[in-house]
Amino acid sequence: MVAAHKSVLMRLEIRPAGNLCRCKHDKKHTIAKGEPRLVVRETGPGTPEQGYCADCEIAMLNRASRRIDELREEVRAQMV
Ligand SMILES: [Zn+2]
């Protein structure tokens, strides 16, 4: 069996907010308890865990998705 490819998205996680919290992108965005929160794990010890609201989440994931498309095209273009 071949090992699975390493994930390049290991820093991302979606978890329901434990309490009312604020979006890291804009403090005016609130995330109610139980609402999905995109948590970007920071490296290094003692880093507070911060998350993003659903709207920012979608915007960030769309952007990441476009970037992944670009990278895939770049690799394909060089595969001749
Ligand atoms: Zn937000």
PDB file of the backbone (N, CA, C, O) and the ligand in Angstrom, with CONECT records:
HET     ZN  A 101       1
ATOM      1  N   MET A   1       0.834  -1.199   0.000  1.00  0.00           N
ATOM      2  CA  MET A   1       0.000   0.000   0.000  1.00  0.00           C
ATOM      3  C   MET A   1       0.872   1.255   0.000  1.00  0.00           C
ATOM      4  O   MET A   1       1.868   1.345   0.718  1.00  0.00           O
ATOM      5  N   VAL A   2       0.480   2.182  -0.798  1.00  0.00           N
ATOM      6  CA  VAL A   2       1.229   3.442  -0.873  1.00  0.00           C
ATOM      7  C   VAL A   2       0.698   4.413   0.179  1.00  0.00           C
ATOM      8  O   VAL A   2      -0.510   4.560   0.363  1.00  0.00           O
ATOM      9  N   ALA A   3       1.618   5.060   0.853  1.00  0.00           N
ATOM     10  CA  ALA A   3       1.213   6.023   1.883  1.00  0.00           C
ATOM     11  C   ALA A   3       0.478   7.203   1.251  1.00  0.00           C
ATOM     12  O   ALA A   3       0.756   7.592   0.117  1.00  0.00           O
ATOM     13  N   ALA A   4      -0.447   7.754   1.995  1.00  0.00           N
ATOM     14  CA  ALA A   4      -1.184   8.927   1.506  1.00  0.00           C
ATOM     15  C   ALA A   4      -0.224  10.103   1.388  1.00  0.00           C
ATOM     16  O   ALA A   4       0.757  10.211   2.123  1.00  0.00           O
ATOM     17  N   HIS A   5      -0.538  10.975   0.444  1.00  0.00           N
ATOM     18  CA  HIS A   5       0.290  12.172   0.317  1.00  0.00           C
ATOM     19  C   HIS A   5       0.128  13.046   1.547  1.00  0.00           C
ATOM     20  O   HIS A   5      -0.920  13.066   2.192  1.00  0.00           O
ATOM     21  N   LYS A   6       1.169  13.745   1.842  1.00  0.00           N
ATOM     22  CA  LYS A   6       1.158  14.645   2.984  1.00  0.00           C
ATOM     23  C   LYS A   6       0.154  15.772   2.738  1.00  0.00           C
ATOM     24  O   LYS A   6       0.078  16.321   1.639  1.00  0.00           O
ATOM     25  N   SER A   7      -0.590  16.097   3.741  1.00  0.00           N
ATOM     26  CA  SER A   7      -1.559  17.180   3.589  1.00  0.00           C
ATOM     27  C   SER A   7      -0.863  18.536   3.632  1.00  0.00           C
ATOM     28  O   SER A   7       0.003  18.777   4.473  1.00  0.00           O
ATOM     29  N   VAL A   8      -1.250  19.406   2.726  1.00  0.00           N
ATOM     30  CA  VAL A   8      -0.691  20.754   2.761  1.00  0.00           C
ATOM     31  C   VAL A   8      -1.618  21.697   3.517  1.00  0.00           C
ATOM     32  O   VAL A   8      -1.348  22.892   3.632  1.00  0.00           O
ATOM     33  N   LEU A   9      -2.703  21.150   4.025  1.00  0.00           N
ATOM     34  CA  LEU A   9      -3.659  21.991   4.731  1.00  0.00           C
ATOM     35  C   LEU A   9      -3.726  21.635   6.213  1.00  0.00           C
ATOM     36  O   LEU A   9      -4.764  21.789   6.856  1.00  0.00           O
ATOM     37  N   MET A  10      -2.609  21.159   6.737  1.00  0.00           N
ATOM     38  CA  MET A  10      -2.626  20.666   8.112  1.00  0.00           C
ATOM     39  C   MET A  10      -2.841  21.757   9.162  1.00  0.00           C
ATOM     40  O   MET A  10      -3.137  21.460  10.319  1.00  0.00           O
ATOM     41  N   ARG A  11      -2.694  22.991   8.766  1.00  0.00           N
ATOM     42  CA  ARG A  11      -2.872  24.054   9.750  1.00  0.00           C
ATOM     43  C   ARG A  11      -4.322  24.498   9.876  1.00  0.00           C
ATOM     44  O   ARG A  11      -4.658  25.305  10.743  1.00  0.00           O
ATOM     45  N   LEU A  12      -5.180  23.969   9.006  1.00  0.00           N
ATOM     46  CA  LEU A  12      -6.566  24.427   9.005  1.00  0.00           C
ATOM     47  C   LEU A  12      -7.503  23.437   9.662  1.00  0.00           C
ATOM     48  O   LEU A  12      -7.351  22.223   9.525  1.00  0.00           O
ATOM     49  N   GLU A  13      -8.455  23.967  10.363  1.00  0.00           N
ATOM     50  CA  GLU A  13      -9.429  23.122  11.032  1.00  0.00           C
ATOM     51  C   GLU A  13     -10.715  23.931  11.169  1.00  0.00           C
ATOM     52  O   GLU A  13     -10.668  25.143  11.379  1.00  0.00           O
ATOM     53  N   ILE A  14     -11.856  23.266  11.052  1.00  0.00           N
ATOM     54  CA  ILE A  14     -13.107  23.962  11.306  1.00  0.00           C
ATOM     55  C   ILE A  14     -13.717  23.355  12.548  1.00  0.00           C
ATOM     56  O   ILE A  14     -13.987  22.155  12.605  1.00  0.00           O
ATOM     57  N   ARG A  15     -13.928  24.183  13.526  1.00  0.00           N
ATOM     58  CA  ARG A  15     -14.481  23.698  14.788  1.00  0.00           C
ATOM     59  C   ARG A  15     -15.566  24.641  15.243  1.00  0.00           C
ATOM     60  O   ARG A  15     -15.472  25.847  15.017  1.00  0.00           O
ATOM     61  N   PRO A  16     -16.604  24.114  15.885  1.00  0.00           N
ATOM     62  CA  PRO A  16     -17.635  25.015  16.394  1.00  0.00           C
ATOM     63  C   PRO A  16     -17.071  25.874  17.526  1.00  0.00           C
ATOM     64  O   PRO A  16     -16.307  25.392  18.362  1.00  0.00           O
ATOM     65  N   ALA A  17     -17.449  27.123  17.540  1.00  0.00           N
ATOM     66  CA  ALA A  17     -16.984  28.020  18.593  1.00  0.00           C
ATOM     67  C   ALA A  17     -17.523  27.568  19.941  1.00  0.00           C
ATOM     68  O   ALA A  17     -18.705  27.247  20.064  1.00  0.00           O
ATOM     69  N   GLY A  18     -16.670  27.544  20.940  1.00  0.00           N
ATOM     70  CA  GLY A  18     -17.075  27.108  22.277  1.00  0.00           C
ATOM     71  C   GLY A  18     -17.859  28.195  23.000  1.00  0.00           C
ATOM     72  O   GLY A  18     -18.724  27.911  23.828  1.00  0.00           O
ATOM     73  N   ASN A  19     -17.549  29.418  22.680  1.00  0.00           N
ATOM     74  CA  ASN A  19     -18.176  30.576  23.302  1.00  0.00           C
ATOM     75  C   ASN A  19     -18.330  31.636  22.244  1.00  0.00           C
ATOM     76  O   ASN A  19     -17.799  31.511  21.140  1.00  0.00           O
ATOM     77  N   LEU A  20     -19.057  32.677  22.581  1.00  0.00           N
ATOM     78  CA  LEU A  20     -19.127  33.813  21.674  1.00  0.00           C
ATOM     79  C   LEU A  20     -17.704  34.348  21.510  1.00  0.00           C
ATOM     80  O   LEU A  20     -17.033  34.642  22.499  1.00  0.00           O
ATOM     81  N   CYS A  21     -17.246  34.475  20.267  1.00  0.00           N
ATOM     82  CA  CYS A  21     -15.917  35.034  20.085  1.00  0.00           C
ATOM     83  C   CYS A  21     -15.896  35.936  18.867  1.00  0.00           C
ATOM     84  O   CYS A  21     -16.877  36.050  18.132  1.00  0.00           O
ATOM     85  N   ARG A  22     -14.779  36.559  18.677  1.00  0.00           N
ATOM     86  CA  ARG A  22     -14.646  37.520  17.591  1.00  0.00           C
ATOM     87  C   ARG A  22     -13.719  37.019  16.513  1.00  0.00           C
ATOM     88  O   ARG A  22     -12.773  36.272  16.760  1.00  0.00           O
ATOM     89  N   CYS A  23     -14.028  37.461  15.297  1.00  0.00           N
ATOM     90  CA  CYS A  23     -13.255  37.059  14.132  1.00  0.00           C
ATOM     91  C   CYS A  23     -11.893  37.757  14.155  1.00  0.00           C
ATOM     92  O   CYS A  23     -11.790  38.941  14.476  1.00  0.00           O
ATOM     93  N   LYS A  24     -10.869  37.009  13.815  1.00  0.00           N
ATOM     94  CA  LYS A  24      -9.522  37.579  13.844  1.00  0.00           C
ATOM     95  C   LYS A  24      -9.335  38.639  12.750  1.00  0.00           C
ATOM     96  O   LYS A  24      -8.517  39.549  12.888  1.00  0.00           O
ATOM     97  N   HIS A  25     -10.096  38.509  11.679  1.00  0.00           N
ATOM     98  CA  HIS A  25      -9.964  39.449  10.564  1.00  0.00           C
ATOM     99  C   HIS A  25     -10.593  40.805  10.891  1.00  0.00           C
ATOM    100  O   HIS A  25     -10.058  41.852  10.529  1.00  0.00           O
ATOM    101  N   ASP A  26     -11.718  40.770  11.572  1.00  0.00           N
ATOM    102  CA  ASP A  26     -12.437  41.993  11.897  1.00  0.00           C
ATOM    103  C   ASP A  26     -13.171  41.776  13.216  1.00  0.00           C
ATOM    104  O   ASP A  26     -14.045  40.914  13.320  1.00  0.00           O
ATOM    105  N   LYS A  27     -12.813  42.553  14.203  1.00  0.00           N
ATOM    106  CA  LYS A  27     -13.387  42.380  15.542  1.00  0.00           C
ATOM    107  C   LYS A  27     -14.894  42.617  15.575  1.00  0.00           C
ATOM    108  O   LYS A  27     -15.566  42.216  16.524  1.00  0.00           O
ATOM    109  N   LYS A  28     -15.424  43.270  14.540  1.00  0.00           N
ATOM    110  CA  LYS A  28     -16.873  43.506  14.490  1.00  0.00           C
ATOM    111  C   LYS A  28     -17.639  42.238  14.100  1.00  0.00           C
ATOM    112  O   LYS A  28     -18.847  42.148  14.317  1.00  0.00           O
ATOM    113  N   HIS A  29     -16.937  41.268  13.529  1.00  0.00           N
ATOM    114  CA  HIS A  29     -17.581  39.993  13.177  1.00  0.00           C
ATOM    115  C   HIS A  29     -17.613  39.113  14.421  1.00  0.00           C
ATOM    116  O   HIS A  29     -16.573  38.747  14.969  1.00  0.00           O
ATOM    117  N   THR A  30     -18.808  38.787  14.847  1.00  0.00           N
ATOM    118  CA  THR A  30     -18.876  37.898  16.000  1.00  0.00           C
ATOM    119  C   THR A  30     -19.242  36.481  15.555  1.00  0.00           C
ATOM    120  O   THR A  30     -19.937  36.285  14.558  1.00  0.00           O
ATOM    121  N   ILE A  31     -18.767  35.523  16.303  1.00  0.00           N
ATOM    122  CA  ILE A  31     -19.069  34.122  16.023  1.00  0.00           C
ATOM    123  C   ILE A  31     -19.795  33.597  17.260  1.00  0.00           C
ATOM    124  O   ILE A  31     -19.223  33.511  18.346  1.00  0.00           O
ATOM    125  N   ALA A  32     -21.058  33.251  17.072  1.00  0.00           N
ATOM    126  CA  ALA A  32     -21.858  32.780  18.200  1.00  0.00           C
ATOM    127  C   ALA A  32     -21.413  31.381  18.607  1.00  0.00           C
ATOM    128  O   ALA A  32     -20.834  30.643  17.809  1.00  0.00           O
ATOM    129  N   LYS A  33     -21.683  31.036  19.827  1.00  0.00           N
ATOM    130  CA  LYS A  33     -21.377  29.705  20.338  1.00  0.00           C
ATOM    131  C   LYS A  33     -21.998  28.646  19.426  1.00  0.00           C
ATOM    132  O   LYS A  33     -23.183  28.722  19.101  1.00  0.00           O
ATOM    133  N   GLY A  34     -21.210  27.672  19.020  1.00  0.00           N
ATOM    134  CA  GLY A  34     -21.719  26.591  18.184  1.00  0.00           C
ATOM    135  C   GLY A  34     -21.587  26.844  16.694  1.00  0.00           C
ATOM    136  O   GLY A  34     -21.697  25.911  15.899  1.00  0.00           O
ATOM    137  N   GLU A  35     -21.352  28.088  16.301  1.00  0.00           N
ATOM    138  CA  GLU A  35     -21.169  28.394  14.886  1.00  0.00           C
ATOM    139  C   GLU A  35     -19.791  27.920  14.433  1.00  0.00           C
ATOM    140  O   GLU A  35     -18.850  27.880  15.225  1.00  0.00           O
ATOM    141  N   PRO A  36     -19.678  27.556  13.129  1.00  0.00           N
ATOM    142  CA  PRO A  36     -18.370  27.077  12.681  1.00  0.00           C
ATOM    143  C   PRO A  36     -17.334  28.199  12.723  1.00  0.00           C
ATOM    144  O   PRO A  36     -17.625  29.353  12.411  1.00  0.00           O
ATOM    145  N   ARG A  37     -16.161  27.837  13.103  1.00  0.00           N
ATOM    146  CA  ARG A  37     -15.066  28.789  13.204  1.00  0.00           C
ATOM    147  C   ARG A  37     -13.861  28.159  12.524  1.00  0.00           C
ATOM    148  O   ARG A  37     -13.485  27.031  12.845  1.00  0.00           O
ATOM    149  N   LEU A  38     -13.253  28.876  11.588  1.00  0.00           N
ATOM    150  CA  LEU A  38     -12.057  28.366  10.925  1.00  0.00           C
ATOM    151  C   LEU A  38     -10.859  28.709  11.798  1.00  0.00           C
ATOM    152  O   LEU A  38     -10.536  29.878  12.007  1.00  0.00           O
ATOM    153  N   VAL A  39     -10.215  27.675  12.297  1.00  0.00           N
ATOM    154  CA  VAL A  39      -9.063  27.875  13.167  1.00  0.00           C
ATOM    155  C   VAL A  39      -7.798  27.615  12.364  1.00  0.00           C
ATOM    156  O   VAL A  39      -7.625  26.540  11.790  1.00  0.00           O
ATOM    157  N   VAL A  40      -6.926  28.595  12.327  1.00  0.00           N
ATOM    158  CA  VAL A  40      -5.635  28.416  11.672  1.00  0.00           C
ATOM    159  C   VAL A  40      -4.626  28.215  12.791  1.00  0.00           C
ATOM    160  O   VAL A  40      -4.307  29.146  13.531  1.00  0.00           O
ATOM    161  N   ARG A  41      -4.135  27.011  12.903  1.00  0.00           N
ATOM    162  CA  ARG A  41      -3.192  26.705  13.978  1.00  0.00           C
ATOM    163  C   ARG A  41      -1.880  27.444  13.752  1.00  0.00           C
ATOM    164  O   ARG A  41      -1.272  27.349  12.686  1.00  0.00           O
ATOM    165  N   GLU A  42      -1.466  28.163  14.746  1.00  0.00           N
ATOM    166  CA  GLU A  42      -0.191  28.863  14.663  1.00  0.00           C
ATOM    167  C   GLU A  42       0.892  27.928  15.180  1.00  0.00           C
ATOM    168  O   GLU A  42       0.659  27.104  16.065  1.00  0.00           O
ATOM    169  N   THR A  43       2.060  28.074  14.616  1.00  0.00           N
ATOM    170  CA  THR A  43       3.149  27.233  15.078  1.00  0.00           C
ATOM    171  C   THR A  43       3.800  27.895  16.290  1.00  0.00           C
ATOM    172  O   THR A  43       3.717  29.109  16.476  1.00  0.00           O
ATOM    173  N   GLY A  44       4.430  27.094  17.084  1.00  0.00           N
ATOM    174  CA  GLY A  44       5.124  27.620  18.251  1.00  0.00           C
ATOM    175  C   GLY A  44       4.258  27.547  19.493  1.00  0.00           C
ATOM    176  O   GLY A  44       3.032  27.630  19.412  1.00  0.00           O
ATOM    177  N   PRO A  45       4.894  27.394  20.632  1.00  0.00           N
ATOM    178  CA  PRO A  45       4.152  27.249  21.885  1.00  0.00           C
ATOM    179  C   PRO A  45       3.578  28.569  22.377  1.00  0.00           C
ATOM    180  O   PRO A  45       4.104  29.644  22.088  1.00  0.00           O
ATOM    181  N   GLY A  46       2.510  28.464  23.113  1.00  0.00           N
ATOM    182  CA  GLY A  46       1.925  29.637  23.747  1.00  0.00           C
ATOM    183  C   GLY A  46       1.235  30.598  22.801  1.00  0.00           C
ATOM    184  O   GLY A  46       0.967  31.742  23.169  1.00  0.00           O
ATOM    185  N   THR A  47       0.939  30.151  21.580  1.00  0.00           N
ATOM    186  CA  THR A  47       0.251  31.038  20.654  1.00  0.00           C
ATOM    187  C   THR A  47      -1.245  30.879  20.879  1.00  0.00           C
ATOM    188  O   THR A  47      -1.773  29.768  20.831  1.00  0.00           O
ATOM    189  N   PRO A  48      -1.918  31.980  21.123  1.00  0.00           N
ATOM    190  CA  PRO A  48      -3.360  31.866  21.337  1.00  0.00           C
ATOM    191  C   PRO A  48      -4.053  31.384  20.070  1.00  0.00           C
ATOM    192  O   PRO A  48      -3.672  31.741  18.955  1.00  0.00           O
ATOM    193  N   GLU A  49      -5.062  30.579  20.267  1.00  0.00           N
ATOM    194  CA  GLU A  49      -5.801  30.051  19.129  1.00  0.00           C
ATOM    195  C   GLU A  49      -6.854  31.070  18.710  1.00  0.00           C
ATOM    196  O   GLU A  49      -7.713  31.456  19.503  1.00  0.00           O
ATOM    197  N   GLN A  50      -6.776  31.495  17.465  1.00  0.00           N
ATOM    198  CA  GLN A  50      -7.753  32.462  16.994  1.00  0.00           C
ATOM    199  C   GLN A  50      -8.440  31.949  15.752  1.00  0.00           C
ATOM    200  O   GLN A  50      -7.867  31.176  14.984  1.00  0.00           O
ATOM    201  N   GLY A  51      -9.654  32.375  15.560  1.00  0.00           N
ATOM    202  CA  GLY A  51     -10.405  31.860  14.427  1.00  0.00           C
ATOM    203  C   GLY A  51     -11.099  32.939  13.629  1.00  0.00           C
ATOM    204  O   GLY A  51     -11.077  34.118  13.984  1.00  0.00           O
ATOM    205  N   TYR A  52     -11.714  32.510  12.545  1.00  0.00           N
ATOM    206  CA  TYR A  52     -12.389  33.430  11.640  1.00  0.00           C
ATOM    207  C   TYR A  52     -13.866  33.063  11.517  1.00  0.00           C
ATOM    208  O   TYR A  52     -14.245  31.899  11.648  1.00  0.00           O
ATOM    209  N   CYS A  53     -14.694  34.084  11.261  1.00  0.00           N
ATOM    210  CA  CYS A  53     -16.133  33.855  11.115  1.00  0.00           C
ATOM    211  C   CYS A  53     -16.430  33.169   9.781  1.00  0.00           C
ATOM    212  O   CYS A  53     -15.555  33.074   8.920  1.00  0.00           O
ATOM    213  N   ALA A  54     -17.652  32.697   9.615  1.00  0.00           N
ATOM    214  CA  ALA A  54     -18.025  31.934   8.421  1.00  0.00           C
ATOM    215  C   ALA A  54     -17.819  32.734   7.131  1.00  0.00           C
ATOM    216  O   ALA A  54     -17.359  32.176   6.135  1.00  0.00           O
ATOM    217  N   ASP A  55     -18.152  34.029   7.131  1.00  0.00           N
ATOM    218  CA  ASP A  55     -17.991  34.836   5.919  1.00  0.00           C
ATOM    219  C   ASP A  55     -16.525  34.950   5.518  1.00  0.00           C
ATOM    220  O   ASP A  55     -16.176  34.786   4.349  1.00  0.00           O
ATOM    221  N   CYS A  56     -15.682  35.229   6.487  1.00  0.00           N
ATOM    222  CA  CYS A  56     -14.250  35.351   6.212  1.00  0.00           C
ATOM    223  C   CYS A  56     -13.687  33.992   5.803  1.00  0.00           C
ATOM    224  O   CYS A  56     -12.825  33.892   4.930  1.00  0.00           O
ATOM    225  N   GLU A  57     -14.196  32.956   6.455  1.00  0.00           N
ATOM    226  CA  GLU A  57     -13.816  31.580   6.174  1.00  0.00           C
ATOM    227  C   GLU A  57     -13.993  31.263   4.689  1.00  0.00           C
ATOM    228  O   GLU A  57     -13.084  30.752   4.035  1.00  0.00           O
ATOM    229  N   ILE A  58     -15.194  31.581   4.168  1.00  0.00           N
ATOM    230  CA  ILE A  58     -15.497  31.304   2.758  1.00  0.00           C
ATOM    231  C   ILE A  58     -14.566  32.108   1.857  1.00  0.00           C
ATOM    232  O   ILE A  58     -14.027  31.579   0.885  1.00  0.00           O
ATOM    233  N   ALA A  59     -14.377  33.389   2.180  1.00  0.00           N
ATOM    234  CA  ALA A  59     -13.507  34.241   1.371  1.00  0.00           C
ATOM    235  C   ALA A  59     -12.081  33.692   1.361  1.00  0.00           C
ATOM    236  O   ALA A  59     -11.430  33.651   0.317  1.00  0.00           O
ATOM    237  N   MET A  60     -11.605  33.274   2.527  1.00  0.00           N
ATOM    238  CA  MET A  60     -10.232  32.770   2.622  1.00  0.00           C
ATOM    239  C   MET A  60     -10.079  31.442   1.892  1.00  0.00           C
ATOM    240  O   MET A  60      -9.073  31.201   1.226  1.00  0.00           O
ATOM    241  N   LEU A  61     -11.091  30.580   2.024  1.00  0.00           N
ATOM    242  CA  LEU A  61     -11.014  29.275   1.361  1.00  0.00           C
ATOM    243  C   LEU A  61     -11.116  29.437  -0.151  1.00  0.00           C
ATOM    244  O   LEU A  61     -10.452  28.716  -0.896  1.00  0.00           O
ATOM    245  N   ASN A  62     -11.952  30.387  -0.618  1.00  0.00           N
ATOM    246  CA  ASN A  62     -12.048  30.643  -2.060  1.00  0.00           C
ATOM    247  C   ASN A  62     -10.714  31.115  -2.594  1.00  0.00           C
ATOM    248  O   ASN A  62     -10.272  30.696  -3.664  1.00  0.00           O
ATOM    249  N   ARG A  63     -10.084  31.985  -1.843  1.00  0.00           N
ATOM    250  CA  ARG A  63      -8.796  32.512  -2.251  1.00  0.00           C
ATOM    251  C   ARG A  63      -7.747  31.400  -2.290  1.00  0.00           C
ATOM    252  O   ARG A  63      -6.954  31.307  -3.228  1.00  0.00           O
ATOM    253  N   ALA A  64      -7.758  30.564  -1.261  1.00  0.00           N
ATOM    254  CA  ALA A  64      -6.804  29.457  -1.205  1.00  0.00           C
ATOM    255  C   ALA A  64      -7.051  28.495  -2.360  1.00  0.00           C
ATOM    256  O   ALA A  64      -6.113  27.955  -2.946  1.00  0.00           O
ATOM    257  N   SER A  65      -8.324  28.289  -2.676  1.00  0.00           N
ATOM    258  CA  SER A  65      -8.695  27.379  -3.743  1.00  0.00           C
ATOM    259  C   SER A  65      -8.183  27.897  -5.092  1.00  0.00           C
ATOM    260  O   SER A  65      -7.673  27.127  -5.907  1.00  0.00           O
ATOM    261  N   ARG A  66      -8.324  29.208  -5.320  1.00  0.00           N
ATOM    262  CA  ARG A  66      -7.802  29.795  -6.559  1.00  0.00           C
ATOM    263  C   ARG A  66      -6.283  29.646  -6.622  1.00  0.00           C
ATOM    264  O   ARG A  66      -5.714  29.371  -7.679  1.00  0.00           O
ATOM    265  N   ARG A  67      -5.656  29.829  -5.496  1.00  0.00           N
ATOM    266  CA  ARG A  67      -4.189  29.709  -5.444  1.00  0.00           C
ATOM    267  C   ARG A  67      -3.769  28.265  -5.747  1.00  0.00           C
ATOM    268  O   ARG A  67      -2.778  28.035  -6.440  1.00  0.00           O
ATOM    269  N   ILE A  68      -4.516  27.315  -5.232  1.00  0.00           N
ATOM    270  CA  ILE A  68      -4.215  25.906  -5.490  1.00  0.00           C
ATOM    271  C   ILE A  68      -4.381  25.614  -6.982  1.00  0.00           C
ATOM    272  O   ILE A  68      -3.571  24.892  -7.563  1.00  0.00           O
ATOM    273  N   ASP A  69      -5.428  26.169  -7.607  1.00  0.00           N
ATOM    274  CA  ASP A  69      -5.619  26.005  -9.055  1.00  0.00           C
ATOM    275  C   ASP A  69      -4.423  26.553  -9.823  1.00  0.00           C
ATOM    276  O   ASP A  69      -3.927  25.930 -10.762  1.00  0.00           O
ATOM    277  N   GLU A  70      -3.971  27.729  -9.406  1.00  0.00           N
ATOM    278  CA  GLU A  70      -2.816  28.349 -10.060  1.00  0.00           C
ATOM    279  C   GLU A  70      -1.577  27.470  -9.951  1.00  0.00           C
ATOM    280  O   GLU A  70      -0.859  27.261 -10.929  1.00  0.00           O
ATOM    281  N   LEU A  71      -1.341  26.962  -8.752  1.00  0.00           N
ATOM    282  CA  LEU A  71      -0.159  26.129  -8.531  1.00  0.00           C
ATOM    283  C   LEU A  71      -0.233  24.850  -9.366  1.00  0.00           C
ATOM    284  O   LEU A  71       0.768  24.399  -9.924  1.00  0.00           O
ATOM    285  N   ARG A  72      -1.447  24.270  -9.443  1.00  0.00           N
ATOM    286  CA  ARG A  72      -1.631  23.044 -10.210  1.00  0.00           C
ATOM    287  C   ARG A  72      -1.348  23.313 -11.686  1.00  0.00           C
ATOM    288  O   ARG A  72      -0.697  22.514 -12.360  1.00  0.00           O
ATOM    289  N   GLU A  73      -1.846  24.451 -12.182  1.00  0.00           N
ATOM    290  CA  GLU A  73      -1.601  24.812 -13.576  1.00  0.00           C
ATOM    291  C   GLU A  73      -0.122  25.024 -13.835  1.00  0.00           C
ATOM    292  O   GLU A  73       0.406  24.633 -14.876  1.00  0.00           O
ATOM    293  N   GLU A  74       0.530  25.643 -12.879  1.00  0.00           N
ATOM    294  CA  GLU A  74       1.961  25.911 -13.013  1.00  0.00           C
ATOM    295  C   GLU A  74       2.743  24.598 -13.125  1.00  0.00           C
ATOM    296  O   GLU A  74       3.643  24.464 -13.954  1.00  0.00           O
ATOM    297  N   VAL A  75       2.384  23.643 -12.280  1.00  0.00           N
ATOM    298  CA  VAL A  75       3.061  22.347 -12.320  1.00  0.00           C
ATOM    299  C   VAL A  75       2.763  21.648 -13.640  1.00  0.00           C
ATOM    300  O   VAL A  75       3.664  21.097 -14.273  1.00  0.00           O
ATOM    301  N   ARG A  76       1.494  21.670 -14.056  1.00  0.00           N
ATOM    302  CA  ARG A  76       1.096  20.994 -15.310  1.00  0.00           C
ATOM    303  C   ARG A  76       1.834  21.580 -16.503  1.00  0.00           C
ATOM    304  O   ARG A  76       2.265  20.853 -17.398  1.00  0.00           O
ATOM    305  N   ALA A  77       1.977  22.915 -16.509  1.00  0.00           N
ATOM    306  CA  ALA A  77       2.625  23.595 -17.628  1.00  0.00           C
ATOM    307  C   ALA A  77       4.077  23.150 -17.767  1.00  0.00           C
ATOM    308  O   ALA A  77       4.642  23.201 -18.860  1.00  0.00           O
ATOM    309  N   GLN A  78       4.670  22.724 -16.688  1.00  0.00           N
ATOM    310  CA  GLN A  78       6.088  22.336 -16.725  1.00  0.00           C
ATOM    311  C   GLN A  78       6.264  20.839 -16.893  1.00  0.00           C
ATOM    312  O   GLN A  78       7.391  20.343 -16.901  1.00  0.00           O
ATOM    313  N   MET A  79       5.168  20.117 -17.027  1.00  0.00           N
ATOM    314  CA  MET A  79       5.239  18.656 -17.070  1.00  0.00           C
ATOM    315  C   MET A  79       5.422  18.064 -18.461  1.00  0.00           C
ATOM    316  O   MET A  79       5.487  16.844 -18.613  1.00  0.00           O
ATOM    317  N   VAL A  80       5.505  18.902 -19.455  1.00  0.00           N
ATOM    318  CA  VAL A  80       5.558  18.457 -20.862  1.00  0.00           C
ATOM    319  C   VAL A  80       6.493  17.281 -21.133  1.00  0.00           C
ATOM    320  O   VAL A  80       6.609  16.834 -22.274  1.00  0.00           O
TER     321      VAL A  80
HETATM  322 ZN    ZN A 101     -14.903  37.655   9.869  1.00  0.00          ZN2+
END
